[in-house]
Amino acid sequence: MKELLRETLGYRRILADARAGRQPHAALILFPDAAHLRALLKECAKAFFLAEEGSRTALLIEKESFPDCLFFPQAGAKLTVDDAARILEESLLRPVEGEKKLFVLDAFHTAGALVQNKLLKVLEEPPGDVSFLLGAAQEHAVLPTVLSRTEKFREPPFAEESVLKALLRMYPAEKGAERAAAASGGILSQAERLLAGGGESFRLAEEFLLGDAPEAFCRRADKLDKDAFFAALELLLRDMLFLKTGQERFSSRTDGAARALAERYPAGVILSALEGVREAQKRVNFNAGLGQTLYALALSIKEEEKRWQKLSS
């Protein structure tokens, strides 16, 4: 995974700036993979201190115990007002081992407006030996006043090929890495979830489209990894469309199950289902119930299928 994270613009720029001796006083990395944001920030912190892999400094940063590199909040937590107060206090203390002190603020998109406002002044005018490295998965959750006070690195999703290489390095014994990378949208953690359980999300996507009793499937919806399921379902529909239209060279799979589904549905139904999946995911992301949303999607696909059957008869 480290190889992949070191491909990011933020890492490469921070490393180049550190080598040139011109670290920014406050940098914000906007990285869409929230699950691996902290890992990226650790790699960037190593670059900031020019810590070579395997060195004492690099190992301490990895453990979040290097005295001149302070991580906030604790892993998995949200940045609080108490954290902000401690950051302000700690920023007044001189570095312990070197000439620079770095504050790494993870998951800044979860920090409330009160916390962000409390840190504004120190982000704009930190002590001369202090720098800040912020990480956020959602830019809209960061106040404009914070955005204006930081050097921003907007990281796009990774290329499918890069995600695939990372999966093959990290999970050499797992099958289905190609499909997982293709459906991941360039998000490594999404690819990992799609790979989990031997590709369970892809099997569930097939079951959803093959099943004639959507009620039973949707009653089990609370057990689904919703993001992985929607990604698998969208990729399956795209593959079906490629197979249906004679473009199988673009399909991530050409097995019997995919071909059977492509034969079952007219191209127009598949296109409509693709639009329906994207709308369903948006509704679920805005707190609509997953089971009810999937049931409505299943019904709309069946209605579209009936409509096309009438048109062709």
TARA-V486135 format. One record per backbone hydrogen bond with DSSP energy under -0.5 kcal/mol. NH is the residue of the N-H (numbers start at 0). CO is the residue of the C=O. If there is no record, write none. Layout:
NH_CO ; NH_CO
This chain:
4_0 ; 5_1 ; 6_3 ; 7_4 ; 11_7 ; 12_8 ; 13_9 ; 14_10 ; 15_11 ; 16_12 ; 17_13 ; 18_14 ; 19_15 ; 20_16 ; 20_17 ; 21_16 ; 26_131 ; 27_150 ; 28_133 ; 29_27 ; 29_152 ; 30_28 ; 30_135 ; 31_154 ; 33_31 ; 35_32 ; 36_33 ; 39_35 ; 40_36 ; 41_37 ; 42_38 ; 43_39 ; 44_40 ; 45_41 ; 46_42 ; 47_43 ; 48_44 ; 49_46 ; 50_45 ; 51_49 ; 54_51 ; 58_54 ; 59_55 ; 60_56 ; 61_57 ; 62_58 ; 63_60 ; 64_59 ; 65_59 ; 66_64 ; 68_65 ; 69_101 ; 71_103 ; 76_73 ; 83_79 ; 84_80 ; 85_81 ; 86_82 ; 87_83 ; 88_84 ; 89_85 ; 90_86 ; 91_88 ; 92_89 ; 100_128 ; 101_67 ; 102_130 ; 103_69 ; 103_101 ; 104_102 ; 104_132 ; 105_71 ; 105_103 ; 107_134 ; 109_106 ; 110_107 ; 111_78 ; 115_111 ; 116_112 ; 117_113 ; 118_114 ; 118_115 ; 119_116 ; 122_118 ; 123_119 ; 124_120 ; 129_126 ; 130_100 ; 131_24 ; 132_102 ; 133_26 ; 134_104 ; 135_28 ; 140_137 ; 141_138 ; 145_142 ; 146_142 ; 147_143 ; 148_145 ; 149_146 ; 150_25 ; 151_149 ; 152_27 ; 154_29 ; 154_152 ; 155_153 ; 157_185 ; 162_158 ; 163_159 ; 164_160 ; 165_161 ; 166_162 ; 167_163 ; 168_164 ; 169_165 ; 170_166 ; 173_170 ; 179_175 ; 180_176 ; 181_177 ; 182_178 ; 183_179 ; 183_180 ; 185_180 ; 186_183 ; 187_185 ; 190_186 ; 191_187 ; 192_188 ; 193_189 ; 194_190 ; 195_191 ; 197_194 ; 198_194 ; 198_195 ; 199_195 ; 201_198 ; 202_198 ; 203_199 ; 204_200 ; 205_201 ; 206_202 ; 207_203 ; 208_204 ; 209_205 ; 210_206 ; 215_212 ; 216_212 ; 217_213 ; 218_214 ; 219_215 ; 219_216 ; 220_217 ; 222_219 ; 223_220 ; 225_223 ; 228_224 ; 229_225 ; 230_226 ; 231_227 ; 232_228 ; 233_229 ; 234_230 ; 235_231 ; 236_232 ; 237_233 ; 238_234 ; 239_235 ; 240_236 ; 241_237 ; 242_238 ; 243_239 ; 244_240 ; 245_242 ; 246_241 ; 249_246 ; 250_247 ; 258_254 ; 259_255 ; 260_256 ; 261_257 ; 262_258 ; 263_259 ; 264_260 ; 269_265 ; 270_266 ; 271_267 ; 272_268 ; 273_269 ; 274_270 ; 275_271 ; 276_272 ; 277_273 ; 278_274 ; 279_275 ; 280_276 ; 281_277 ; 282_278 ; 283_279 ; 284_280 ; 285_281 ; 286_283 ; 287_282 ; 292_288 ; 293_289 ; 294_290 ; 295_291 ; 296_292 ; 297_293 ; 298_294 ; 299_295 ; 300_296 ; 301_297 ; 302_298 ; 303_299 ; 304_300 ; 305_301 ; 306_302 ; 307_303 ; 308_304 ; 309_305 ; 310_306 ; 311_307 ; 312_308 ; 312_309
